[in-house]
């Protein structure tokens, strides 16, 4: 007997017999039904548009380019960068900025979809603003 059939049967019995035992069974059934609903609830799924935007937001530079970029930024911060490395960094900066701008565009779209601010969307996603770069 499924849950719906059991509920209907109990309601019929309540109409025919009013006693504490039956009411106890009804209460137990309602508790079980409530627990069943709580267990079966799943977190809301992302829409296709949200999922696509999140994938695009998480897409960065190719790993080897990002690693080299980070290495050159560290050398620049430590003031150990050579002239050739500085020129290489100067060529990589526009690539990194373009990727950041692209990701921000998708973040703005996601914030609009969520009906919130970009700052709130970033906080919700655990995204920190990118560092200021001086190449």
N, C-alpha and C positions, 0 to 999 in steps of 0.2 A: 504494500500500500504506500503510495507516495505521500508527501507532506500535505499536499492540497486535499487529497481524499481524506486523510486523517483529520484535518481541520474541519471539513464539512461534516464528517461523522460525529465529531465531538460537539459541534454546534447543534446538530439534530438531537443528540443526547441531552444537551443542556436544556433544550426546549421541552423535552419530555420529563426529565428528572432534575430537580434542583437539590443537590446534596454536596456536602463538603468534599467527599472523595472525588467526585467528578470535577469540581472546581480545581482541586489540587492537580488532577491530570491535565486540565486545560492550562493551568499556570506552567506546569512542567513542559508541555508542548510548546507554549509560547516562548519560554526561555530557550528551549532547544532550537526553535526556529530563529530566534534572535541571534543565538550563537552561530548558527549555520550561515546567516546573512553576513555577520561580522567576518567569519573565516573566508567566505567566498568573495568578499570585496577585494578587488585588485586595485593597485594604484592606477590612476588614469594613464592611458597610453598616449604617447606623443602622436600628433598628427603627422602625416607624410611631410607636410611643409616644414613643421618644426624639426623633424628628423633631418631633412635635407639641409636646413639652415645650420643646425648644430654640426653636421659633418663638414660643411664649408667653413664654419668658424674655427673648427679644430684643425683644419688643413693649414699647415705651415710651409715654410721653405723646405726643399729637399734636405734630408738629414745631413748630408756631407756639406752642403752650403751653410746650413744653420750652425754646424759645429765650427766651421772655419770662421764664420762671422763672429761667433762668440769668442773664439780664440783671439781674433784680431781686436775685438773690443776690449778684452782683458789686457792685451799688450798695450793698447792705447792708454787705458786707465793706469797701468803701471809705468807708463812712459818708457817702455822698452821696444816700441814699435819701430821698425826700420822704414826708410822712405818707400821701398818697394811694397812693403806690407800696408803702409798708409794709403798708397795708390790703389792697392787691391781692396782695402776697406772702403775707399771712396767709390769704387765701382759696385761694391755690394750694397751700400746704403740705399740706393734707389730701389733695388730689388726688395730689400727688407721693408722699406717704407710702402712700396706698392702692395705687398702682401698684407701688411698691417691695415692699410686703407681698405683693401678688399674685405678683410675679415670684419672691419668696423661696419662696412656697408651691410653685411649679413647680420651683424649684431643689431644694427638699427632696425632691420626688417623683423628680427625676432622680437625685439622690444615692442615694436608696433603690434605684432601679432599677439603678444602677451598683454598688450594695453598697459605698458609701464615705461619707465625711463630706461635709457641705455645703462646708466649707473646701476639701477636696480637689477637689470638683466645680468650685468657683469657680476654683481654681488651674488646673485642667485646661482650663477654658473661657477663662481669661485675664480673669476678672471681678474687679474690685477692689471692696472694700466701699464703699458710698455714703458721702459725707462727712456729718458731723454738722451738722445745720442748726439754727440758732437764729433763729427769726423773731420 
